[in-house]
Amino acid sequence: MKQRFYSLDVFRGATVCLMILVNNPGSWAHIYPPLDHAAWHGITPTDLVFPFFLFAVGNALSFVMPRLEQGGDAVFWKKVIKRSLLIYIIGLFLTWWPFVKWSGDHLVFKDWVDPDNPQIGIRLLGVLARIAICYFFASIIIYYAKSRAAFYIGLVILLLYWSLCFLLGDKSDPYSMNGWFGNDVDKKILGLPHMYKGEGIPFDPEGIMSTLPAIVQVIFGYLIGEYIQKKGKNFEMLSNLFVAGVALLLTGFCWDTVFPINKKIWTSSYVVYTTGLAIITIATMIYLIEFKNIKGSLSRFFDVFGKNALFVFALSAFLPKILWLIRIPNGIKDGKPVYTDPWHWFYLKICAKIPGDPKIGSLAFAICFIIFMWFICWWMDKKKIYVKV
């Protein structure tokens, strides 16, 4: 019988909790540097959240894969296709939701492509889309190639991606936002209206080509999860995890000198570096929780998030968009009424009033939202409601 690793549940819950925290500040203009992404090259604590989550997806897959292998090809394909499509469709739904927006005093439908501005449309990719795609291809690689070959396939993908970036990118700076070769691929396949525009130019941080190395993050997560299960709770397993984590950390750091660590184009060095940090983090949690039996309010807090991880992440994107449709009068400007919504009203009227640096109020808003989402997860856990995708 396989041993239960509570620490892996806590890791997954902490990761989704941090994902919600960094995605929901009171004001994007007032964010503490560690809670913001690196402008381009480099890494911040926030840049660890998404790769850690993909790593956790791989961990979870290591517990499920034996059952899929026992069921055979038909069971495997049914499960993987169904789950991948559901996650992608939920992501697309949340991107389009709530299907209407305010235009003056009227609600208008959010078109697939804006007829008044053909460069604006519904984004096809995003966080959940990347999770779906990475889960799908990592599952196939692991199922058919098995663990050892999957590891080498992952290395080939990382080296191939590096080669593509260098050879197909702008020769003057192939790793810049404008020079990265993936932009042209996204424009041709996704189309300009369906790309992310938040960087000032059409550039998708969850684009097609940068998803290639992200698949390897899931593979590495699977291999570590499988290793932990096979070795069991002993100090040999724990020490080997620390050694592997430090080795990958140093490898990623060295690779950074020629292929910069960059979350937005998900460089191969970024995959290796963040995987090393993820392994060290999990090893530390295993030591504290499984070996030292240190289980307190903090571990229980994160565990609740981990039991409905994808659901609570989706809900954290769903709720604010509903609130954005509710208009609350907020004064007069240039002779016309100004409106806000309950989401921003709470920040402006309560959190932003906290004395001191505006970043304090912005962070307080994010923490309030985390607490609100935790109570929902806690209630679901108490009622034994677990939404499985």
N, C-alpha and C positions, 0 to 999 in steps of 0.2 A: 504494500500500500504506500502511495506517495505521501511524503511529509508535507504538511501545510506550512507555507511561509507567509505569515501575517505581515512581515516587513514588506513584501512585494505589493500587498494591498495598500499599505500606507504610502509607499512610493508612488503608486498610481494615483491615489487620492490627493497627495500633496502636489503632484504635477498638474492635475486638472484644476485644483484650487488656485494655483499660481497663474494658470492660463486665464482664468476668469478675472483674477486680480489685475493683471497687466492690461487686459482688454477693456476694462471698465473704470478708467479714472474719472474724477469729476470733471476735469478739464484737460484736454490734450496739450494745452499750453503750459500747464503747471504739473510737471512730472519729475520726480527725483530721477537722476541719471541711471541708477541701477534698475529702475522700472521702465526704462525705455530701451528700444533696440539700438544697436550701434548704427551710426549714420551710414556706414558702408563696411569697410574692412574692420576687423576687430570683433570683440565679443563683450556682452554685458550679461548679468544674471538672467535678464529677460530672454536673451537669445538661447538660453539653455532649455527653456520650457517646452517648446515644440519638439525638438529632437528627443528630449526625455520622454515625452508622451509617445512618440513613435517607438522608442526603445521599449516602453511599457507595453505597447501593442504586441511587440515581438515576444516579450515575456509571457503575456497571456496566451499567445498562440502556441507556445511550447507546452502548455497544459492541455490544449484542445487537440493538437495535431495527432497524438496517438489514437484518439477516438476516430478521427477522420481517416487515418490510415487503416484502421480495422474495418471501417465501413466500406472502403473501396472507392474507386473513381467516381461512381455515381453520387455517393454521399458527399464526397469532397467537393465536387463541382457545384452541387446544389447549395451546399452551405456557403462556400466562398463567393459564388456569384450573387446569391441572395443578400449576403451581408454587405458586400462591396456596393451593390446597387442601392441598397437602403441607405447606407451612409452617404453616398454621393447625392442621392435624391434629396435627402434631408438637408444637405449642405446647399444644394441649388434652391430648395424651397426657402431656406433662411436668407439667402442672398436676395431673392425676389420679394420675400415677405416684407410688408403686408399687402403687396400688389397695388397699392395706391399711395399717393403722396399729395401734400398740399401744394397747390399752385394758386397763390393769392388767397381767395376765400373759398376755393373749391377743391375737392378731392378729385384727382385725375388718375387714371390707370397708368401703372409703370410698364411701358411698352418693352418688349423684348429688345427692340432697337428704337431709340427715341426718333420719331419722324422729324422733329425740329432740329435735331443734332445727331446725325448718323454716326458720330464717333462715340456716342454714349449708349450703353445698353446694359443688359444683365450679365454680370460676371459669371463665367463658366467654372472657374477654379477657385480655390480657397483652402482653408484649413481642413474642413471635413472632406473635401474632394481629394486633397493630398493623402489624408489618412486612408480613404477608400482605395485609391490607386496603389499606394504602397502596400497595404494589406493584401490586395489582390495578387500583385506580382510576387511579393515575398512569399506568400503561401504556395504559389505554383512552383517557385524555385525550390523551396524547402521540401515540398511534397515529392517532387520527381527527382531532384538531385540529391536529396538527403543532406545531412548536416555538413559533412566534410566538404563535399563539392559545392554546397551553398556558400561556404566561407570563401572558397577560391573564386566563385562567380562574383561574390560581393567585391573582392579585391579587384577583379578585372573591370567591373563597372566603375569603381572609383578611379582607376587609372585611365580608362576609356574617357570618362567625363573630363578629366584633367586635359587629356590630349585634344578633345573636341573644343574645349574652352580656349586652349592655346592656339590651335591651328585654324579654327574658324572665326575666332574673335578678331576685333580690330587690332592690327599689328602693333599700333602705338601703345595700346593699353587694353589687352583682351579681357581683363578682369574688372573693367569699369562698368558702370551702369549702361552707358551708351555703347561701349565696345563689346559687351557680352553677346555672344552669338545667339543665345536663347531668345532674345527679343524678336529677331526675324522669324524664328520658328513659330513663336506664339502669334505673331501678326498674321502669318500665312494660314495657320491651322485654326486658331481660336477666332481670329478676326479682331480688328482694332476695337470695335464697340464692346467686346466681351473681355477685355483685359483690364487689369487694375490700373487706376490713374492717380493714385495717392502720392506718387513720388515726383510729380511734376511732369513726367513724360510717361507714355504708355510702357509700363514695365510691370510684369507680374511676378511677385516674390514667391508665388506658388505655381510658377509656370511649368510647361511640359518638360523641358530639358532639366531643370533643377530638381524635378521629381525623381530622376534616375538615381542620383546618389542617396536621396532620402529613402529609397527602397532598401538600401543597404543598412540603414539604421534599424529597420524592423528585423532584418536578417540577423544582425549582431545581437539585438535584444532577445531573439529566439534562441540563439546559441548559448547565451549566458543563462537564460531561464532553464534550458535543457541541462546545462552543466550543473547548475545548482540542484536540480532534482535528482540527477544521477549520483552526485557525490554525497548528498544529504547534509545534515547539520553537523559539520566537523571543522576543525581548525585548518585542515589541509585545503578544503574548499575555500574557506575564507581567505587564507593567505594567498592562494592562487588568484583569487579575484582581485585582491589589492595589487599583486604583481602585474596582472593583465591590464588593470586600469591605469597604473603608472606608466607602463610601456606604451599604451595607446596615447596617453596624454603627452608624453615626450615625442612620440612619432608625429602627432598632429602639430605640436609646437614647432618641430623641425620642418615639417612640410609647409608650414605657414610662410617660411622664408622665400619659397618659390611659387606657392599657390596659396594666396592669403586666406586666412580663416574669414569666412563671410557667410552670414546666415541668409542674406537676401538672394544670393545665387547658389546657396547650399553647397559650397565647395567641398571637395573630398577631404581636405584638411579639417574642415569644420565637422564633418561626420566622425572622423577618427578622434579628434579632440573631445567632442561632446560625448562620444561613446565612452571614452576613458573616464570622464567625469561622472557619467551615469553609473558605470561599474563601481567606481570608488564610493559613490553615494549609496548604492544598494548594499555594498559590502559593509559600510559603516552602519546602515540600518539593521542589517542582519546581525551584526555583532551586538548592537545595543538592545534590539528587540528579542531576537531568538536566543542569543547566548547569555546576555546579562538580564534578560526578562524585564527590561525597562519599558513598561507600558503605562502610559498616563493619559491625561486629558488631551494632550497634543496628538498622540498617535490615534486616539479614538476620534478626534476631530477630523483628521485627514482620512481615516478609514471610511467614514460615512460618505465622503465624496467619492471614494474609490468604488463603492458598491453600485453606483449609478453614474459612472464617469462620463460616458458619451451623452447620456440623457441630460445631465445637469449642465454640461457645456453647451448643448443645443438650446436648452431652456434659457441660459444666460444671454443668448443672442436673440431669442424669441421675444422675451418679455419687454426689453427696452423698446423694440420696434413697435409694439402695440401702444406703449405709452406715448411714443412720439406723435401719434395721431390725435391725442387729446390735447386741445389747446386751452391754455390758461392765460387770461389777460395779464400783460406785464408792462403796462404804461403806454405812453404815446410818444411817437418819434416822427418828426416832420409832419405832424398833423394826422398821422395814421396810427391805429392801434397796433401794438406790438404783442406778440403771443410767445409763450413758452409752453413746455409740456411738463407733466409731473416728474419726469426723470431729471430734467434740468432745473425745475423749480426746487426740488429737494436739495440739489447742490447749491444753487444760488442763495436760497433763503436760509439754509441751515449750515451745511458744511463749509461753504465759502465765507461764512461769518466768523469762523474760528480765528482768533487773533494769531498774528505771526505770518510766516511765509505762506503764500497761497498754495504751495505744494502740500502743506499739511492738510488743508481742507479737501484738496483733490484726492489725497490718499485716504482720508477719513471716509469720503464717499465710497471709494472702492471697497474699503473694509466693511462698511455698512451693507453693501451689496453682497459681499461674501457671506456675512452673517445671515442675511436673509435667505440666500441660496442654501446655506448649511441647514437651516431649520426645515426647509423643504425636503432636503435629503434625509435629515434625521427622522422626520415624520414618515417618509417612505420606508426607511429602514425599520422603524418601529412597527409599521404595518406589514412588513415583509413584502414590500412592493419593489421589485427589481426589473427595470426595463432593459431587456437584452435585445441588442440589434444584431 
